[in-house]
Amino acid sequence: MDKVKAKKFLGQHFLTDEVIARKIGETLIHQDKYEGIIEVGPGMGMMTKYVQKKYPDHIFKLVELDRESVAYLGRHYSELEVLSEDFLKLDITSIFKDQFAVVGNYPYNISSQIVFKVIENRLHIPEMTGMFQREVAERICEGPGTKKYGIISVLVQAFYKAEYLFTVDEDVFDPPPKVKSGVLRLTRLDTEPNCDMVTFKRLVKMSFNLRRKMLRKSLKSEFTKEQLTFEIFTKRPEQLSVKDFSDITNLKKI
């Protein structure tokens, strides 16, 4: 049978529902902002055909690490360029010189790393959509004041508008994962926080490493005793917006 066997070490769970595949494949809505689309981990191309059909005027390329899947895609999607590469190690700006979107049913075990790679290349990526483990998708889209709000929420929302689109049940995969999945859309913001981004990222991570503590505890090594008396340092990290973290960053001398 012409079928790829899912490999646990690659975090593969192949989508088997055509309706959901089409629904995810059509989640890109800002296609006027880019000329190219990269699908990450297409597997057997369940979603690929719907991306092709929906966006026929865009240059479409596939990035797939699994050699068996690459061979399958070569047989069934010979008109497309398939890059047999690890997306996390790939210089994706060498694929498209200008703007491009990223879409995929992302392997759960590296999905957060994929998001951070997109953030690093955000000047080239106006839009990203696709499927994640539901908990990860919810964390990315969560706002301040909740337990799910954390490092990835702040770092994504500093650069992208994050939208949770819909939930996908376990029984539409082969093999079925043990958790539900969530589909989201990230749309690049027109402006970024007006602060030093290296410091911003460091302070966000330091704050959430002690998320139950007030900022004056988690950031005491970063600011003066006088600064730590400011009201904002009496708050816990989950109470702070992206702008609050930007304001704190600007208090620190680089």
N, C-alpha and C positions, 0 to 999 in steps of 0.2 A: 504493500500500500504506500502510495506517495504521500507520506506524512512525517512530520518531524516529531521526535520524542522529546517531551519537556524534560529539561535538565534542572535538577534541584539546585545545584551549585550556582547556576545562573539566575535563579529566582524566576524561572519561566512558568507562567500559567497562561495557556493559550485561550483567548476568548473564542467562544463557539457560537455566540448569538449574533446573527446578521443585523438585526434591528439595532442592537446596542452598538455594534461595530460602526454602523452608518452614523448613528447619533454622535458618537465620539469623533468620528472622522470629519464631521461637519461643524465642529466646535470653534474653528478659527473664524473670526468675524471681521478682522481688521486687515484683510488681505491687500488693501490698497496701500499699505504701509511697507510692503516688502515684495521682493521678486522671487524669493526662494523659500522652500519648505524642506525641513529635515525631519524624517520620522525616525525615532530612536527605538530600537528593538522591535522591528516589525514582525519577527517570527515567521509565520506562514502567510503574512500579508492579509490577514483577515480585515484589517482596517485600511490597508493601503489602497485598495480599489476604490474605496469611498472618498479618500482624500484626493486621489487622481481625478475622479469624476466631478467632485465639487469645485476643485481649483485647477482646471485644465490649462490655464494660461501661466501657471507658475512653474518654475524649475523645481522638480521634486527629486530628492535623493534620500536613500535609505542608509542607515548606519546599524549594522548588525554584527555582534561579536561571535555568535554561534555559527560555526562553519557549516553545520548541517542545514541550518536555516538559510544561510547565504546561498548554498547550492539549490535549495528549494526555490528561493526567490529568483535565482538566475534562470530557472526553468519556466517559472510562471509569470515573471515580470521582467522579461529580457529587455524591454524597452527602457527600464529604469537603471540608473547607476546605483549599485549596491557597494557600499564601503565596508569591507570586512575589518572593522576597527572597534576598539573600546572607546565609546563616546567620551568617557572621563579623561582619556589620554589624548584625545584627538584635538588638533588645532582647528576648531570648527570655523574660524574666520578665514581659513585657507580654502574652504569649500565654497563659500559665497563671500565675495569682496564687499558687498553692500549689505542691505538689510534682509533678514530671513526669519521665519517662524520655526518653532520646534513643537512637534506633536508626538504622542506615543502612548502606549500602554507600558508604563515604566516598571522595570523590575523593582519589586519592593525593597530588596536589600541594598539598592544604591540610589533610590529615588531622591532622597534628600541631597545627596552629592550631585545629582544631575541638576537639581534646582540651583544649588550654589554655583555650579559651572555656568548656568544660564545667567545668573546675577553678575558673575565676573565678566561675561561677554554681553552685558545688557545694551551697550551702545549699538550692537548689531542685531539685537533680538527684541522687536517691538511686542511680540506676542508668543505665549507658550500655552498650550492646552494639553490635556491628557488625563490618564487614570493613574491613581496612586492608591496605596492602602488608605482606607477611609480616615483613620486617625491622623495620618500625616497630612492628608488634604484638609481636614478640619483645622489642624494646627496652623497650617499655612494661612488659612483664611480668617482665623479667629481674631477678634478685636480685644483691646485692653479690658481688664477686669474679670477675666475668667482663668480657670486653671489650665486650659489648653493653650492659652496665649504664652508664647515663649520666644526663644532666640530666633527660630526660623520664621515666626510670624513677623517679628520686627524687621529682620534683615530682608525678607521678601517685600514687605509693605513699604519699606523705605524707597523702593524703586518701581514696584508694580502694584496695580490695582488687582486684588485677589478676589475671585468669585468662585464659590462652591456651586457647581451646576447640578449634579444629581448623584445618587448612590447606585451602585451596581452590586447585586447579590452574588453570593459565592457559586451558585449552581450553574452559572453561564461560562464557567472556565473548565479546562481540562489540563491538569488536574485541578479540582476546586481548592482555592486557598482556604485558610482557616478563619479569615476575616473578610468583612465587606470591603468594597472598593469605593472610592470617591473620585469624581471627575471635576476638574477645576479649570479655570482660565486665568492667566496672568496677562495683564495689559500694561505695558511700560508707561510710567507717569511722565508728564511733560517736564517736571522739575524734580530734582533730588534734594535731600537735606543739605542745607548750607553749612557744612562743617567738614572737618578732616575725616574721611571715611575709614582710614586705618584705625584711628582712635575710637571712632564711633562703634565699629565692630567689636573692638576689644572691650569697651565699657559695657556694651550690651551683653556680651558673653560673661564677663565678670559678674554683672548684676544678677543674671539668672542662675549662675552657679550657686548662689545663695538666695534662691527665689523667695524663701520664707522670711528673710531678713530685710530690714530697712537698708536703703542704699548707703547710708552713712557707715554701715557695717561692711558691706561687700566692696565698697569703693574707698575705704578709708586710706588706702595706700596711694590713691590717685589725686587726692585733693587736700587742701589745707584744712586745719581745724576750724578756721573761720567759715570756709565754704561749706563744710559739713553741717553747719548750723542752719543753712538755708532750708526752707520748708520742703523743697523737692526731695531732699535727702532723707526725710522722715517717711517717705513712701516706699512701698515694695515694688519690685520691677514690673509685676503684672499690672500695676496701676498706671504705668507710664505709656504714653503714645509715642509714635515715631518722633514727633516734634519735641516731646519732652526729652528723649534721649539725645536728640540733636542739640537742644539747649544745654544739656549737661556737658556734652562734648565741647561746646564752645566756652564753657567755664574753665576748661583745662588748658593750660599753656602747652603748646606742642613743643 
